[in-house]
Amino acid sequence: MDKKDEIIASQIELIRQMTESNIKRLGEDIWGRVPSVSEGDAGEKKPPSAKSTGNAAAPEKEKKEELPPPENLDDLLAELDSYIGLSEVKKEVRGLINMAKVYKLRREHDLPVEDVSLHMVFSGNPGTGKTMIARFMARVYRSIGILSKGTLVECDRGGLVAGYIGQTAIKTTGVLESALGGVLFIDEAYALTNKTENDFGLEAVDTVLKYMEDHRDDLVVIVAGYTELMEDFIDSNPGLRSRFNKYVDFADYTGDEMTDIFVFRCKKGCYTVSDDAEEILRDYFAAAADDAGEFGNARGVRNVFEKILSAQADRLAGMETVTKDDLMLLTADDVNEALGFTMPERENTEKAEEETN
């Protein structure tokens, strides 16, 4: 193991020690793709395999089906408020929560209820938090008793459509079965209605619509993608228009919001950012916000963060002694190296601007 590898290993161990008991989960999926299985199953330890025959496996199956108790709704709403940006989304989500609560209360009091659809369309550019909010809604609906599990299953066209006649319905039904009791999140859903020869996307859509009707009491489907393309998707089938009547638009993040996301990510990983480094990043993200969709919004922030960590590791590898503070600090040099420019160039530009003014 060379010195750079030793430094990286030290960083990893430091982060593990400092975050093991202190860092609370808060919107982890805003910076990356969630697993394509339910959140509960993904983190669950499997019981030891039964070595005997007969009914020995039955307790194992029961243990796997165990779910944690529903979360407190006030805690969930506090978490929602803590998310960076998403001001309009937060208003829409609170409205959806209020509607679902009243709907459930009317049922509990044997009052007539309208045929309320909880299925939603999330539209916006990549990296704007659509998957995170889909997972959050699953947890909320479990909390207020709308869904029995509150898990999230994520898929796209590839997870639903097969290549041969008769197989798409089977494949799609399998995904729907796994999502029962929670939320099925279909990303880039518009790809299902690209009408080409020998395309089975429409078969997948028909299968989803039928399942939504048959299991309306314990399944929520959220379809997501670019705004214009999602409008075309909903218009492609009268059944989609009638079942998806709630729309949540996810705006691009501003430069300040992306900077805040970067700083939050640093705190979560036990890194500190020097003042001059943060200043460079704030200017950089302000420029990136002019085309945030192309940049990738929060996903772009994650990519920048990872590049800066790599630059930091290269810098530390050349040091004779590396302290704990060194491992935690991200400097302007790290940022400049990662972004492809140097501090002197930046200083010269600022000096020229001052002389002009």
C-alpha positions in Angstrom: 0.0 0.0 0.0 1.6 3.3 -1.0 1.3 6.6 0.9 -1.8 7.9 -1.0 -3.7 4.6 -0.3 -2.7 4.9 3.4 -4.1 8.4 3.5 -7.4 7.4 1.9 -7.7 4.5 4.3 -7.1 6.8 7.2 -9.8 9.2 5.9 -12.3 6.4 5.6 -11.6 5.2 9.1 -11.9 8.7 10.5 -15.2 9.3 8.8 -16.5 5.9 10.1 -15.5 6.7 13.7 -17.0 10.2 13.7 -20.2 9.4 11.9 -21.2 6.1 13.3 -23.2 7.4 16.2 -23.8 11.1 15.4 -25.0 11.5 11.9 -28.7 11.1 11.3 -30.0 10.1 7.9 -31.3 13.1 6.0 -32.1 12.9 2.3 -29.2 10.6 1.4 -30.7 9.9 -2.1 -30.7 13.5 -3.1 -27.1 12.8 -4.4 -27.4 9.4 -5.8 -29.7 6.7 -7.2 -31.7 4.7 -4.6 -31.5 0.9 -4.7 -34.1 -0.7 -7.0 -35.5 -2.6 -4.1 -37.6 -1.4 -1.2 -35.6 0.6 1.4 -36.6 -1.7 4.2 -35.5 -4.9 2.4 -32.2 -3.4 1.3 -30.9 -2.8 4.7 -32.3 -5.8 6.4 -30.1 -8.6 7.6 -31.1 -12.1 6.4 -31.6 -14.8 8.9 -29.4 -17.8 8.8 -30.4 -20.4 6.1 -32.4 -23.3 7.5 -30.5 -26.5 7.4 -33.4 -28.8 8.0 -36.3 -29.6 5.7 -40.0 -29.3 6.1 -41.4 -26.1 7.7 -38.0 -24.9 8.9 -38.0 -22.0 6.4 -41.4 -20.7 7.5 -40.0 -18.6 10.5 -37.3 -17.2 8.2 -40.0 -15.9 5.8 -41.9 -14.4 8.6 -38.8 -12.6 10.0 -38.1 -11.1 6.5 -41.6 -9.6 6.4 -41.2 -7.8 9.7 -41.4 -4.0 9.3 -40.3 -1.2 11.6 -43.1 0.8 13.3 -44.5 3.7 11.3 -42.6 7.0 11.7 -44.0 10.0 13.6 -45.6 12.4 11.1 -44.3 15.5 12.9 -40.8 14.1 12.7 -41.2 13.5 9.0 -42.5 17.0 8.4 -39.5 18.4 10.3 -37.3 16.4 8.0 -39.1 17.8 5.0 -38.5 21.4 6.2 -34.8 20.6 6.6 -34.3 19.7 2.9 -32.4 22.3 1.0 -34.4 24.3 -1.5 -37.6 22.7 -2.9 -39.8 25.4 -1.6 -42.7 24.9 -4.0 -42.3 21.1 -3.7 -42.7 21.3 0.1 -46.0 23.2 -0.3 -47.3 20.7 -2.7 -46.2 17.8 -0.5 -47.9 19.3 2.6 -51.1 19.7 0.6 -51.0 16.1 -0.5 -50.4 15.0 3.1 -53.3 17.0 4.4 -55.6 15.6 1.7 -54.5 12.0 2.5 -55.1 12.5 6.2 -58.7 13.8 5.7 -59.4 11.0 3.2 -58.3 8.4 5.8 -60.3 10.0 8.6 -63.5 10.0 6.5 -63.1 6.3 5.8 -62.5 5.6 9.5 -65.8 7.4 10.3 -67.7 5.6 7.6 -68.2 8.8 5.7 -68.5 8.7 1.9 -65.2 9.6 0.1 -64.4 10.6 -3.4 -62.4 8.3 -5.5 -59.2 10.2 -4.6 -56.1 9.3 -6.6 -52.8 9.5 -4.8 -50.7 8.7 -7.9 -48.4 11.6 -8.9 -46.4 13.0 -11.8 -43.0 14.4 -10.8 -41.5 16.6 -13.5 -38.2 18.4 -13.7 -34.5 18.0 -14.6 -32.2 15.3 -13.2 -30.8 15.8 -9.7 -33.7 17.9 -8.4 -34.8 15.5 -5.7 -37.6 13.6 -7.3 -36.5 10.2 -6.1 -35.9 11.6 -2.6 -39.4 13.0 -2.4 -40.9 9.8 -3.8 -39.2 7.8 -1.0 -40.4 10.5 1.5 -44.0 10.2 0.4 -43.9 6.4 0.8 -42.8 6.9 4.4 -45.5 9.5 5.0 -48.3 7.4 3.6 -47.1 4.5 5.9 -47.1 6.9 8.8 -50.7 8.0 8.3 -51.9 4.4 7.4 -52.5 4.8 3.7 -49.8 2.2 2.7 -49.1 -1.0 4.6 -45.3 -1.0 4.1 -44.2 2.4 3.0 -41.4 1.1 0.9 -40.1 2.4 -2.4 -39.4 0.3 -5.6 -37.7 2.3 -8.4 -37.5 1.2 -12.0 -37.4 2.5 -15.5 -38.4 1.2 -18.9 -35.8 -1.5 -18.8 -37.2 -2.9 -15.6 -40.7 -3.3 -17.0 -40.4 -4.1 -20.7 -39.3 -7.4 -22.1 -38.1 -8.2 -25.7 -40.7 -10.8 -26.7 -44.5 -11.0 -27.0 -46.2 -12.0 -23.7 -43.2 -11.4 -21.5 -43.7 -7.7 -20.7 -46.9 -8.2 -18.8 -45.2 -10.9 -16.7 -42.1 -8.8 -16.0 -44.2 -5.7 -15.2 -46.5 -7.6 -12.9 -43.4 -8.9 -11.0 -42.3 -5.4 -10.3 -45.8 -4.3 -9.3 -46.0 -7.2 -6.9 -42.8 -6.2 -5.2 -44.1 -2.6 -4.9 -47.4 -3.6 -3.3 -47.8 -1.8 0.0 -45.6 1.0 -1.0 -44.7 3.4 -3.9 -43.6 2.3 -7.4 -41.4 5.1 -8.8 -41.0 4.9 -12.6 -38.2 7.2 -13.8 -38.2 8.5 -17.4 -41.7 7.0 -17.7 -42.1 8.7 -21.1 -39.8 6.1 -22.6 -42.7 3.6 -22.2 -44.8 5.3 -24.8 -42.3 5.9 -27.6 -44.3 4.2 -30.3 -42.0 2.2 -32.5 -42.4 -1.1 -34.3 -42.5 -4.2 -32.1 -42.4 -2.0 -29.0 -44.0 -3.4 -25.8 -43.9 -0.3 -23.7 -47.6 0.3 -24.2 -48.2 -3.2 -22.8 -46.3 -2.3 -19.7 -48.4 0.9 -19.3 -51.7 -1.1 -19.7 -50.5 -3.6 -17.0 -49.6 -0.8 -14.6 -53.0 0.9 -15.1 -54.9 -2.4 -14.4 -52.8 -3.1 -11.3 -53.4 0.4 -10.0 -57.1 -0.1 -10.4 -57.1 -3.6 -8.7 -54.9 -2.5 -5.8 -55.9 1.1 -5.4 -55.9 0.8 -1.6 -52.3 -0.3 -1.1 -50.2 1.0 -4.0 -49.1 4.5 -5.1 -47.4 5.0 -8.5 -45.2 8.0 -9.2 -44.0 8.6 -12.7 -41.2 11.0 -13.3 -39.1 12.7 -16.0 -38.5 15.9 -18.0 -41.4 18.3 -17.9 -42.3 18.5 -21.6 -41.8 14.7 -22.1 -44.0 13.9 -19.1 -46.8 16.0 -20.6 -46.6 13.9 -23.8 -46.6 10.7 -21.7 -49.8 11.6 -19.8 -51.5 12.6 -23.1 -50.6 9.3 -24.7 -53.3 7.3 -22.9 -56.7 8.4 -21.5 -56.2 6.0 -18.6 -53.0 7.9 -17.6 -54.8 11.2 -17.7 -57.6 10.0 -15.4 -55.4 8.3 -12.8 -52.5 10.8 -12.7 -54.1 14.2 -11.8 -51.5 15.4 -9.2 -48.5 17.2 -10.6 -45.4 18.3 -8.7 -42.8 20.4 -10.6 -39.2 20.3 -9.4 -37.3 23.5 -10.1 -33.6 23.6 -10.7 -31.4 24.4 -7.7 -30.0 27.9 -7.4 -26.2 28.5 -7.1 -26.6 29.2 -3.3 -28.7 26.1 -2.8 -26.0 24.0 -4.6 -23.4 25.5 -2.4 -25.5 24.7 0.7 -25.8 21.1 -0.6 -22.0 20.9 -0.9 -21.4 22.2 2.6 -24.1 19.9 4.0 -22.4 16.9 2.3 -19.1 18.0 3.8 -20.5 18.2 7.3 -22.1 14.8 6.9 -18.7 13.3 5.9 -16.8 15.2 8.6 -15.0 17.5 6.2 -14.5 21.3 6.7 -14.2 23.8 3.8 -11.8 26.7 4.1 -13.4 30.1 3.6 -11.6 30.8 0.3 -12.5 27.4 -1.0 -16.2 28.0 -0.2 -16.0 31.4 -2.0 -14.6 29.7 -5.2 -17.3 27.1 -5.0 -20.1 29.6 -4.5 -19.0 31.4 -7.7 -18.7 28.2 -9.6 -22.1 26.9 -8.6 -23.6 30.3 -9.4 -22.3 29.9 -13.0 -23.4 26.3 -13.1 -27.0 27.3 -12.1 -27.3 29.1 -15.5 -27.7 25.7 -17.0 -28.5 23.6 -14.0 -30.2 20.9 -16.0 -27.1 20.2 -18.0 -24.9 20.5 -14.9 -27.0 17.9 -13.1 -28.2 20.0 -10.1 -27.5 18.0 -6.9 -25.9 15.2 -8.9 -23.5 17.7 -10.4 -22.7 18.8 -6.8 -21.9 15.2 -5.9 -19.6 14.9 -8.8 -17.7 18.0 -7.9 -17.5 16.8 -4.3 -15.9 13.5 -5.3 -13.4 15.3 -7.6 -12.3 17.6 -4.7 -11.8 14.6 -2.4 -9.6 13.0 -5.1 -7.6 16.3 -5.4 -7.3 16.4 -1.6 -5.9 12.8 -1.5 -3.3 13.7 -4.1 -2.2 16.7 -2.0 -2.0 14.8 1.2 0.0 12.0 -0.4 2.9 14.5 -0.9 3.0 15.5 2.8 5.4 14.0 5.3 3.0 14.1 8.2 -0.8 14.0 7.9 -2.9 15.1 10.9 -6.5 14.6 11.7 -7.2 18.2 10.8 -5.4 17.7 7.5 -7.7 14.8 6.7 -10.8 16.8 7.3 -9.8 20.1 5.5 -10.7 20.9 1.9 -8.6 23.8 0.7 -8.8 26.3 -2.2 -6.0 24.4 -3.8 -8.1 21.2 -3.7 -11.0 23.0 -5.3 -8.9 24.7 -8.0 -7.3 21.4 -8.9 -10.6 19.6 -9.1 -12.3 22.4 -11.2 -9.3 22.8 -13.5 -8.1 26.3 -12.6 -5.5 27.8 -10.2 -5.8 30.3 -7.4 -3.3 32.8 -9.0 -5.5 33.0 -12.1 -8.5 33.8 -10.0 -6.6 36.5 -8.0 -5.4 38.1 -11.3 -9.0 38.2 -12.6 -10.3 39.7 -9.3 -7.5 42.3 -9.4 -8.4 43.3 -13.0 -12.0 43.7 -12.0 -11.1 45.9 -9.1 -8.9 48.1 -11.3 -11.7 48.4 -13.9 -14.2 49.5 -11.2 
